[in-house]
């Protein structure tokens, strides 16, 4: 197998079963070589094959979470070209070696194991970031700080809803996440559709538009997009949605002010009955696990959403063919 320029090969024997052994058939790449590639903006995919919970405890800024248990299910979508340069690391050298061999079996040609794992990254002066989707979160915070994106807290939104104020809540998450749980009266408007649909959902310029997501990044980007598009409405981003949630929604959501929205706001079961994806009539839990997810573990809420929205996992593809385009790049955040 061809190795990346400048990479060496592991000294251990091939798959000898010893703890920490890496196959001699696998090339290795140093932390400094990865950092140089990132600084030079050369294309490289740095894959963290640890479980996502371990990834969230500390990882390089552009380290993408690729849990070994889902590697074969996701890799073709996220790394569509078989020639992309790949560096792999895990909790143990054997973890990275197994993942690297899987990638080679799937047709990827330039796969290396990060020499020394994360310890070598720190030793080379690299910083480890906690939580997940760090690049997109950093971008969201940069947008908020630079543009001064206005925000609203969950408590303030709750008060507005209970007073029956003229508010349109637009949920910028994926529809699967919205179906699983949502803020009462919210309408599903995935982020890419916000500018297209917002003026229809809130035609009165006096209506305040609140953009929400699971935490705040998509809220910030969505709200600022509407502001930049010149909507006459007051537009704010919801920060960290620790609010009572509806369990399951059958459709794209109730329009603010509609009879169904009013029933949901009053807590009536009729506003939550419907077709597939709905929870039991009358169920409106506070989801304490979501409330506890804020702070250092805030993104646990998103992981919970994904697990419940996709209980059967992501359909896989048969190995041997790499699609022509990607659905999302490695390390893409929300």
Buried (B, 14 or more C-beta within 10 A) or exposed (E): EEBBEEBEBBEBEEBEEEEEBBBBBBBBBBBBBBBEBBEEEEEBBBBBBBBBEBBBEBBBBBBBBBBBEBBBBBBBBBBBBBEBBBBBBBBBBBBBBBBBBBBBEBBBBBBBBBBBBBEBBBEBEBEBBEBBBBBBBBBBEEBBEEEEBBBBBBEBBBEBBEEEEBBBBBBBBBBBBBBBBBBBBBBBBBBEEBBEBBBEBBEEEEBBBBBBBBBBBBBBBBBBBBBEEEBEBBBBBBBBBBBBBBBBBEBBBBBBBBEBBBBBBEEBEEBBBBEEBBBEEEEBEEBEEBEEBBEEBBBBBBBBBBEBBEEEEEEEBEEEEBEEEBEEEBBEBB
